Amino acid sequence: MIGKRDVEDLSNFMIIYHCVFSGLIADEYFLIEHNLFPALPQLIPNLLSKKFRVHLIFENVA
């Protein structure tokens, strides 16, 4: 049974996924077009430091 907490956990996971994917695209653009060093490696710890229960999503899916 899917509960409200499960939907919240999935939403949090999708937020992180969207941020990482958007960051990859932005880093690729600025690296190719403007020869700037990627910023995503410095931003990932801030995204993952939040207390998300992302690991539980993977346990439930498997």
QUICORQUI-V892790 format. One record per backbone hydrogen bond with DSSP energy under -0.5 kcal/mol. CO is the residue of the C=O (numbers start at 0). NH is the residue of the N-H. E is the energy in kcal/mol with one decimal. If there is no record, write none. Layout:
((CO | NH | E) (CO | NH | E))
//
This chain:
((0 | 2 | -0.6) (2 | 6 | -1.7) (3 | 7 | -2.1) (4 | 8 | -2.5) (5 | 9 | -2.4) (6 | 10 | -2.3) (7 | 11 | -2.4) (8 | 12 | -2.2) (9 | 13 | -2.5) (10 | 14 | -2.1) (11 | 15 | -2.1) (12 | 16 | -2.7) (13 | 17 | -2.6) (14 | 18 | -2.3) (15 | 19 | -2.5) (16 | 20 | -2.7) (17 | 21 | -2.6) (18 | 22 | -2.3) (19 | 23 | -2.2) (20 | 24 | -2.1) (21 | 25 | -2.6) (22 | 26 | -2.9) (23 | 27 | -2.4) (24 | 28 | -2.3) (25 | 29 | -2.7) (26 | 30 | -2.2) (27 | 31 | -2.4) (28 | 32 | -3.1) (29 | 33 | -1.1) (29 | 35 | -2.0) (30 | 34 | -0.6) (38 | 41 | -1.2) (38 | 42 | -0.9) (39 | 42 | -1.0) (39 | 43 | -2.0) (42 | 45 | -0.5) (42 | 46 | -1.6) (43 | 47 | -2.5) (44 | 48 | -1.3) (46 | 49 | -0.7) (49 | 51 | -2.1) (52 | 55 | -0.8) (52 | 56 | -0.8) (53 | 56 | -0.8) (53 | 57 | -1.3) (54 | 58 | -1.7) (55 | 59 | -2.1) (56 | 60 | -2.0) (57 | 61 | -1.9))
//
